[in-house]
Amino acid sequence: MSPSRTALSARPGPEQAADRIAQSLPRAVDRLTPGGVIPSGPIEDIIRQQKS
């Protein structure tokens, strides 16, 4: 099997992708909105702060 076919067969289907997003999105929102408050400033700075 060619590498591109292998990659395509390993790719998650729409339902599996939706499940992964449904599981990770609430955590991402919680991390980006501490205490339920949207921080001010550019989103890039907010994300950078989460990585440190």
N, C-alpha and C positions, 0 to 999 in steps of 0.2 A: 504494500500500500504506500502511496506517495505521501510525503510529509504534509502536503496541503489537505489530502483526504483524511489523514490521521487527525489533523487539527480540527477539521470540520466535524468528524465523528466524536471528538472529545468536547465539543462546544455544548453548553447546556441548552436544552430546549426552552421554549418560551415559559412553560409552567415552572420549570426548575429555576430559571432566571428570576421570575416573579417571586417565587418563594424566597430566594436569597435576598432580593431587594426588600421584601416585606420583613425579613428578620433583621437586616442590618440598618434600615432607614430609621427606625425609632431610636436606636442607639446613637446614630450620627446626629440626629436632631437634638437629643439630650446633651450630647457633648458640645454641640455648637451653640446651645442656648442654656447656659448654666442658670439654674434657678428659674427657668422659664422666661428669661429675659433675653431678647436679641441684643447682642453686643453691638456697639457702634464701631464703625470703621470698615475698611475694605475686607471683603470675605477672605482674600488671600492672607491678610494678617491674622485673622481669626483662626484659620486653618493652621497656619504656621505655629501659632501659640499652642494648639492642641498636640502638635508633634513633639513639643519639648517637654 
